[in-house]
Amino acid sequence: MEPVFQHRLNRIGGNDCRNGKKVGGYEKAVAMMDKRYKLTAFELTENPHDNESPYFEPLLAEAVACYEQIDIVSADVAYLSRDNCDLVAELGAIPGIYPRQGLL
């Protein structure tokens, strides 16, 4: 396992290392994977109820460090924002982040 991920995984195990108490019995992870489902970047959120969108930019930066070129970035509708699409476009990639059907 990549050393950069190991320190994050050490937090998983039922107790929240920030205060030693259980947080709803689970931790929430936000991850980026390549097309072969290889984990390229992930982060455990500060709170299991956190919004995932603020994690997009730092995770994208970690993923970019793994690859010479990224052609497309597909993501859930939760990441749909002009800022996130612009970040992907600045890499020369296509932002594959689409609204739910029936919203337009």
PyRosetta script that sets phi, psi and omega in degrees:
from pyrosetta import init, pose_from_sequence

init()
pose = pose_from_sequence("MEPVFQHRLNRIGGNDCRNGKKVGGYEKAVAMMDKRYKLTAFELTENPHDNESPYFEPLLAEAVACYEQIDIVSADVAYLSRDNCDLVAELGAIPGIYPRQGLL")
pose.set_psi(1, 143.4)
pose.set_omega(1, 179.4)
pose.set_phi(2, -62.7)
pose.set_psi(2, 133.4)
pose.set_omega(2, -179.8)
pose.set_phi(3, -58.6)
pose.set_psi(3, -31.5)
pose.set_omega(3, -179.1)
pose.set_phi(4, -63.2)
pose.set_psi(4, -28.6)
pose.set_omega(4, -179.8)
pose.set_phi(5, -87.3)
pose.set_psi(5, -27.5)
pose.set_omega(5, -172.0)
pose.set_phi(6, -59.6)
pose.set_psi(6, -42.6)
pose.set_omega(6, -179.0)
pose.set_phi(7, -64.2)
pose.set_psi(7, -30.1)
pose.set_omega(7, 177.6)
pose.set_phi(8, -73.5)
pose.set_psi(8, -39.2)
pose.set_omega(8, -179.8)
pose.set_phi(9, -68.7)
pose.set_psi(9, -25.5)
pose.set_omega(9, 178.8)
pose.set_phi(10, -62.1)
pose.set_psi(10, -21.2)
pose.set_omega(10, 179.3)
pose.set_phi(11, -75.2)
pose.set_psi(11, -22.7)
pose.set_omega(11, -176.0)
pose.set_phi(12, -77.5)
pose.set_psi(12, 136.8)
pose.set_omega(12, 177.6)
pose.set_phi(13, 152.9)
pose.set_psi(13, 18.3)
pose.set_omega(13, 174.9)
pose.set_phi(14, 101.2)
pose.set_psi(14, -32.0)
pose.set_omega(14, 177.9)
pose.set_phi(15, -107.1)
pose.set_psi(15, 143.3)
pose.set_omega(15, 177.5)
pose.set_phi(16, -88.7)
pose.set_psi(16, 117.8)
pose.set_omega(16, -175.4)
pose.set_phi(17, -69.3)
pose.set_psi(17, -11.9)
pose.set_omega(17, 179.7)
pose.set_phi(18, -72.1)
pose.set_psi(18, -33.9)
pose.set_omega(18, -179.4)
pose.set_phi(19, -142.7)
pose.set_psi(19, 6.4)
pose.set_omega(19, 176.5)
pose.set_phi(20, 74.6)
pose.set_psi(20, 4.1)
pose.set_omega(20, -179.1)
pose.set_phi(21, -106.7)
pose.set_psi(21, 156.2)
pose.set_omega(21, 175.2)
pose.set_phi(22, -69.8)
pose.set_psi(22, 144.1)
pose.set_omega(22, 178.3)
pose.set_phi(23, -117.6)
pose.set_psi(23, 86.9)
pose.set_omega(23, 178.2)
pose.set_phi(24, 62.2)
pose.set_psi(24, 12.6)
pose.set_omega(24, 178.9)
pose.set_phi(25, 78.7)
pose.set_psi(25, 4.5)
pose.set_omega(25, -179.1)
pose.set_phi(26, -152.2)
pose.set_psi(26, 163.5)
pose.set_omega(26, 171.5)
pose.set_phi(27, -112.4)
pose.set_psi(27, 152.8)
pose.set_omega(27, 178.4)
pose.set_phi(28, -111.5)
pose.set_psi(28, 127.1)
pose.set_omega(28, 178.0)
pose.set_phi(29, -113.0)
pose.set_psi(29, 143.4)
pose.set_omega(29, 173.7)
pose.set_phi(30, -116.1)
pose.set_psi(30, 129.8)
pose.set_omega(30, -172.2)
pose.set_phi(31, -135.9)
pose.set_psi(31, 155.7)
pose.set_omega(31, 169.3)
pose.set_phi(32, -120.9)
pose.set_psi(32, 137.6)
pose.set_omega(32, 179.9)
pose.set_phi(33, -130.6)
pose.set_psi(33, 156.5)
pose.set_omega(33, 175.1)
pose.set_phi(34, -86.3)
pose.set_psi(34, -178.3)
pose.set_omega(34, -174.6)
pose.set_phi(35, -68.0)
pose.set_psi(35, -11.8)
pose.set_omega(35, 175.7)
pose.set_phi(36, -102.0)
pose.set_psi(36, 15.1)
pose.set_omega(36, 178.5)
pose.set_phi(37, 65.3)
pose.set_psi(37, 25.7)
pose.set_omega(37, 173.3)
pose.set_phi(38, -81.5)
pose.set_psi(38, 129.0)
pose.set_omega(38, 179.4)
pose.set_phi(39, -67.2)
pose.set_psi(39, 121.4)
pose.set_omega(39, -179.9)
pose.set_phi(40, -107.5)
pose.set_psi(40, -26.0)
pose.set_omega(40, 179.8)
pose.set_phi(41, -163.4)
pose.set_psi(41, 142.9)
pose.set_omega(41, 173.0)
pose.set_phi(42, -157.9)
pose.set_psi(42, 159.6)
pose.set_omega(42, 179.0)
pose.set_phi(43, -146.1)
pose.set_psi(43, 140.4)
pose.set_omega(43, 171.1)
pose.set_phi(44, -87.6)
pose.set_psi(44, 131.4)
pose.set_omega(44, -177.4)
pose.set_phi(45, -72.7)
pose.set_psi(45, 158.5)
pose.set_omega(45, 177.8)
pose.set_phi(46, -68.4)
pose.set_psi(46, -31.7)
pose.set_omega(46, -177.8)
pose.set_phi(47, -137.4)
pose.set_psi(47, 134.7)
pose.set_omega(47, -179.1)
pose.set_phi(48, -60.0)
pose.set_psi(48, -14.9)
pose.set_omega(48, -179.3)
pose.set_phi(49, -101.9)
pose.set_psi(49, 8.2)
pose.set_omega(49, 180.0)
pose.set_phi(50, -61.8)
pose.set_psi(50, 148.6)
pose.set_omega(50, 170.4)
pose.set_phi(51, -69.0)
pose.set_psi(51, 137.3)
pose.set_omega(51, -176.6)
pose.set_phi(52, -82.5)
pose.set_psi(52, -24.2)
pose.set_omega(52, -173.1)
pose.set_phi(53, -56.8)
pose.set_psi(53, -39.6)
pose.set_omega(53, 179.2)
pose.set_phi(54, -62.9)
pose.set_psi(54, -15.6)
pose.set_omega(54, 179.1)
pose.set_phi(55, -84.8)
pose.set_psi(55, -10.1)
pose.set_omega(55, -174.6)
pose.set_phi(56, -61.2)
pose.set_psi(56, -49.5)
pose.set_omega(56, -176.2)
pose.set_phi(57, -62.0)
pose.set_psi(57, -50.4)
pose.set_omega(57, 179.6)
pose.set_phi(58, -65.4)
pose.set_psi(58, -34.1)
pose.set_omega(58, 178.0)
pose.set_phi(59, -69.3)
pose.set_psi(59, -37.7)
pose.set_omega(59, 177.0)
pose.set_phi(60, -63.3)
pose.set_psi(60, -40.7)
pose.set_omega(60, 178.3)
pose.set_phi(61, -61.8)
pose.set_psi(61, -40.7)
pose.set_omega(61, 177.6)
pose.set_phi(62, -65.8)
pose.set_psi(62, -41.1)
pose.set_omega(62, -180.0)
pose.set_phi(63, -65.4)
pose.set_psi(63, -39.6)
pose.set_omega(63, 179.7)
pose.set_phi(64, -61.6)
pose.set_psi(64, -35.3)
pose.set_omega(64, 179.2)
pose.set_phi(65, -66.3)
pose.set_psi(65, -18.7)
pose.set_omega(65, -178.8)
pose.set_phi(66, -87.6)
pose.set_psi(66, -18.3)
pose.set_omega(66, -171.2)
pose.set_phi(67, -133.9)
pose.set_psi(67, 146.4)
pose.set_omega(67, 176.4)
pose.set_phi(68, -71.2)
pose.set_psi(68, -36.9)
pose.set_omega(68, -177.3)
pose.set_phi(69, -143.1)
pose.set_psi(69, 140.4)
pose.set_omega(69, 173.7)
pose.set_phi(70, -122.6)
pose.set_psi(70, 125.2)
pose.set_omega(70, -175.9)
pose.set_phi(71, -90.8)
pose.set_psi(71, -39.3)
pose.set_omega(71, -178.1)
pose.set_phi(72, -146.5)
pose.set_psi(72, 144.2)
pose.set_omega(72, 174.8)
pose.set_phi(73, -120.7)
pose.set_psi(73, 110.4)
pose.set_omega(73, 177.3)
pose.set_phi(74, -95.2)
pose.set_psi(74, 140.3)
pose.set_omega(74, -179.1)
pose.set_phi(75, -152.5)
pose.set_psi(75, 160.1)
pose.set_omega(75, 176.1)
pose.set_phi(76, -65.1)
pose.set_psi(76, 157.7)
pose.set_omega(76, -179.9)
pose.set_phi(77, -59.3)
pose.set_psi(77, -22.0)
pose.set_omega(77, 178.6)
pose.set_phi(78, -60.7)
pose.set_psi(78, -22.4)
pose.set_omega(78, -179.0)
pose.set_phi(79, -96.0)
pose.set_psi(79, 3.8)
pose.set_omega(79, -177.5)
pose.set_phi(80, -72.8)
pose.set_psi(80, 108.0)
pose.set_omega(80, 173.2)
pose.set_phi(81, -155.1)
pose.set_psi(81, 157.2)
pose.set_omega(81, 178.5)
pose.set_phi(82, -60.5)
pose.set_psi(82, -41.9)
pose.set_omega(82, -179.2)
pose.set_phi(83, -60.0)
pose.set_psi(83, -46.8)
pose.set_omega(83, -179.2)
pose.set_phi(84, -66.2)
pose.set_psi(84, -40.4)
pose.set_omega(84, 177.5)
pose.set_phi(85, -64.8)
pose.set_psi(85, -39.0)
pose.set_omega(85, 177.6)
pose.set_phi(86, -64.8)
pose.set_psi(86, -39.5)
pose.set_omega(86, 177.5)
pose.set_phi(87, -58.8)
pose.set_psi(87, -44.1)
pose.set_omega(87, -179.8)
pose.set_phi(88, -67.5)
pose.set_psi(88, -44.0)
pose.set_omega(88, -179.3)
pose.set_phi(89, -63.2)
pose.set_psi(89, -34.1)
pose.set_omega(89, 178.0)
pose.set_phi(90, -63.1)
pose.set_psi(90, -23.9)
pose.set_omega(90, 176.7)
pose.set_phi(91, -81.1)
pose.set_psi(91, -7.6)
pose.set_omega(91, -175.0)
pose.set_phi(92, 83.9)
pose.set_psi(92, 14.9)
pose.set_omega(92, -179.3)
pose.set_phi(93, -103.7)
pose.set_psi(93, 164.9)
pose.set_omega(93, 177.6)
pose.set_phi(94, -94.3)
pose.set_psi(94, 126.4)
pose.set_omega(94, 176.0)
pose.set_phi(95, -80.3)
pose.set_psi(95, 112.4)
pose.set_omega(95, 178.8)
pose.set_phi(96, -97.7)
pose.set_psi(96, 62.0)
pose.set_omega(96, -178.6)
pose.set_phi(97, -121.8)
pose.set_psi(97, 105.5)
pose.set_omega(97, -171.7)
pose.set_phi(98, -115.3)
pose.set_psi(98, 147.3)
pose.set_omega(98, 177.2)
pose.set_phi(99, -69.5)
pose.set_psi(99, 159.7)
pose.set_omega(99, 176.8)
pose.set_phi(100, -61.9)
pose.set_psi(100, 151.3)
pose.set_omega(100, 177.2)
pose.set_phi(101, -63.6)
pose.set_psi(101, 140.8)
pose.set_omega(101, 177.3)
pose.set_phi(102, 89.1)
pose.set_psi(102, -2.9)
pose.set_omega(102, 179.4)
pose.set_phi(103, -84.7)
pose.set_psi(103, -22.3)
pose.set_omega(103, -177.8)
pose.set_phi(104, -96.8)
pose.dump_pdb("model.pdb")
